[in-house]
Amino acid sequence: MKTDDMTRNAHALLVFMVTLSAVIGVQLAVSGYGMAWQWLHWICKPLATALIFCVAWRAQPTLSTHYRRWILCGIACSLVGDVLLMLPQNLFVPGLIAFLFGHLCFLGAFLGDSRFAARPWLLLTSLGYGAINLCFLWSSIATALRMPVLVYVLVLACMAGQAMVRARVLAQSHDAQARRAGLAAAGALMFMLSDSVLAWNRFHAPIPWANVWVLSTYYLALYWIACSVQRDGLSTNTSAVQ
C-alpha cells in the first residue's frame, strides 16, 4: 500500500473515532450521565469538523483550486456553526446563518464547472422536498424564525439540487470526475436529511436518538463533500459540463 493511501486511511479512521466520540458524548449527556460526556461532545464536535476540513485541505491532486477553496470555506462556516449551536446560549439564528453561508460556499464550488439548473427537474425535486418539509413544519416554527428558516431551506435545497445536477451532467458526459461529483451529491443529500431530522425534532416533536441521527448524517455529509475535492484521473472534461 502506498504511503499516501496509508495516511488517508489513518486520517479517515481518526475522523471516524472523533466523530463517534462526539455522537456518544452528546447522547450520554442528554441522557443524564454527567458533564464529563458533555465535555467530550464539546471537544470532539468541532474537532471532527476540523479533521474533515484537513481531508479537503490535504487532497492531492485536487479537482481545481476554485473547487477546493469553496469547499474549504463551506466546511469552515460549518465549523463556526458547530460551535455556535453547541454553546449553552440560544444562538440558533447565528448558527443557522453560519451554515447558510456554508451552503452558499458549497453551491459556489458546484457551479465552478457546471451551469446552474442544467437539469431543471433535479433542482425542482430538491426544492420540492424542502417546500414539503417547510409546509408541514410552518405552523410549529416561531414567527420570528420563519424568515431565517425559509431562506435557509431555499439555499440548502439549491445547493443539494445543484450538486445532483452537476453529478448527472458529468455522468452523462462520461467525465472522469463523475464519481467524485456523485460523492459530493450524496453528501449534499445527506446534509438535507440531517437538517430535516433536526428541524422535525426541534419544531415538531422529539425524535428518539435525534442527536445520533443528526450528527451521524451531518458528519457523513461533510466527509463525502470533503472527499470530492480529490481528483480522479489526470484531466477533467470541462467542455462537457457547460
N, C-alpha and C positions, 0 to 999 in steps of 0.2 A: 504494500500500500504506500502511496506517495506521502511525503511529509505533509503537504498541503491538505490532503484528504484526512490524514490523522488529526491535524489541527482543527479542521472544520468539524469533524466528528466529536472531538473533545469539547469544542465550543458548544455544539448542539446539545451534548449531554449536560453541560453546565447550565445552559438555558433551561433545559427541562427540569433539573434539580431545583434551581432557584424558583422557577415558576410553580412547581409543585409545593415548595415551601410557602410561597405566598398564598396559594389556594388553601392549603391545610391551615395556615395561620389564621386567615380570616374566618374560616368555617368554625374552628375551635373557639375563636374569640367571641363570635356571636352566639355560640352555644354555651357561653358562660364558664369557660375553662381557665380564665385568668388573663391578666395583662401581658404575660410573657408571650402568649400566642399572638396578641395584638401587635406587640413589638416585632415579632417575626414577620408578620404581614407588612408592617410599615417599612421594614428594611428591605424585604425581598420583592415587594411590588414594584418600586421604582428601579431596583437593581435588575430585575428581569427585563424591563423595557430598555434599560441602558445596555444590557448584553445583546439584546436584539438589534439595537442601534449599531453595535460593533459588527454584527453579522453583515449588515449592509455596507458599513464603512470599510471592512476588510475584503469585500468581494473583489476577486480578480479572475479574469478580466471582467469589466463592467459592461452592461448594455450600452451606456453612454454616460458622460459626465452630467448631462442635463437630467437624466433619469435618476441617477444616484443622488444628486443634490436635492431634488424634490422629495424623494423617498426619505432621505435623512431628515429633512426639515419636518416632514409629516410625523416621523417617529419621535422627533424632539418635542413637537407640540403635544403628542400623546403622553410623553413623559411628564410634561408640565400638567396636563390634565389628570394624570395618575396622582400626582402629589396633591393637587387641589381637592380632588374628590375624596381622598382618604383622610384629610385633616378633620379634626373634631368640629370645626366651624362649618356653617352651612354655606359652602362655596360651590353649590351645584351649577349656578349660571356661569361663573368664571371657568369652571371645569368644562362645561358644555362649549363655551367659546373656544377654549384651547383645543378641544377635539374637532370643533368645526374648522378651525384653521388647519388642523392636521389633515382633514379630509380634502380641503382645498389644495393642499400641497400634493396629496396623492393624485388628485384629479389633474393637477399640472403635470405630474410625471406621466400619466396615462395619455395625455394629449400631446406629448412630445413627438410621437411617431404615429399618431392616428387622428383622424378627423372626428370632431365631436358628433355623436349620434349617427355615425356612418351606417349603423344597423339600428334604425329607429325603434324597432319592436323590442329590442333588448333594453334600451333605455326606458321605454314606456312600461315594460314589465317591472323594472326596478322601481320606478316612480309609482306604479300602481300598488305594489306591495307596501311601500311607505305610506301611501294615501289610505289604504285599507286599515293598516295599524293605527294611523292617526285618527281616523273616523271612529273606531271603536273606543279609543282612549280619550277622545277630546273632552267629554263631559267630566272626566276624572282629573284632568290637568287644571291646576290653579290658573286663574285668569292671567295673572302676572307672568306665568311661564309659557303661555300658549304661543306667543310670537317667537320667542327664542327657540322653543321646541320645533315649531313649524319650519323655521329657517334651517335648523339643524337637520331635520328629516329630509328636506329638499336637497341640501348639499350632500348628505350621506347617500341618498338614492342616486344622485347624478354621478357621484364618484364610483359607486358599485356598478351602475349601468354602463358607464364609460369603460370600466375595467372589463366587463363582459363584451362590449363592442370591440375593444382592442383585441381581446383573445380570439374572438370569432373571425375578425378580419385577417389576423396573422395566420390562423389555422387554415382558412380558405385559400390563402396565397402560398401555403406551404413554406412559410418563413421559418428560418432556423430558430427564431426566438418564440415560436408559438407555445412551446411547453412552459417556458418561464412566464409568458403572458397569461397562460391558463392558471399558473400558480398564483399570480397576482390577483386574478379574477376570483379564484377560490378564497383568497384572503379577504378580499373586499366583501364577498357574500357572507363570510364568517363574521365580519365586522357588523354587518346588518343583523345577523342572528343574535350576536352578543348584545347589541343595543336594544333589540326587540325584547329579549328576556329582561334586561334591566328596566326598560320602560314599563312593561306589564307588571313587574314586581314592585316598582316604585309608585306607579299611578293607579293601578287597578287592584291587585290583591297579592299578598305574599306568595311566592313560589318556593316550594321546598328545595333546599340546597341551591337557592338562586345564585349565591356568590360563587359557588363551584362552577355552575354553567356559564355565568357571565365572564368570569376570569379565564376559564379554560378556552372558551371560544375566542375571547379577546386576544390572548397571547398567541394562539394558533394563527389568528388573522394577521397579527403584526409579523410573526415569524415568516409566514408564507410570502407576505409582501416584501419583507427584507431579503428573502432568498431570491426573489425575482430580479434583484439587481445584478446577480451573477449572469454573465452572458454564456449562451451555448454556442459552440462553433466559432468560426473565425470572422463571420460577417453577418450583417443584417440587411435584408432586402427592403430598404426604406421606401422604395418606389411603390411597393405593393400595398402599403397601408394608407395611402392618401385617398 
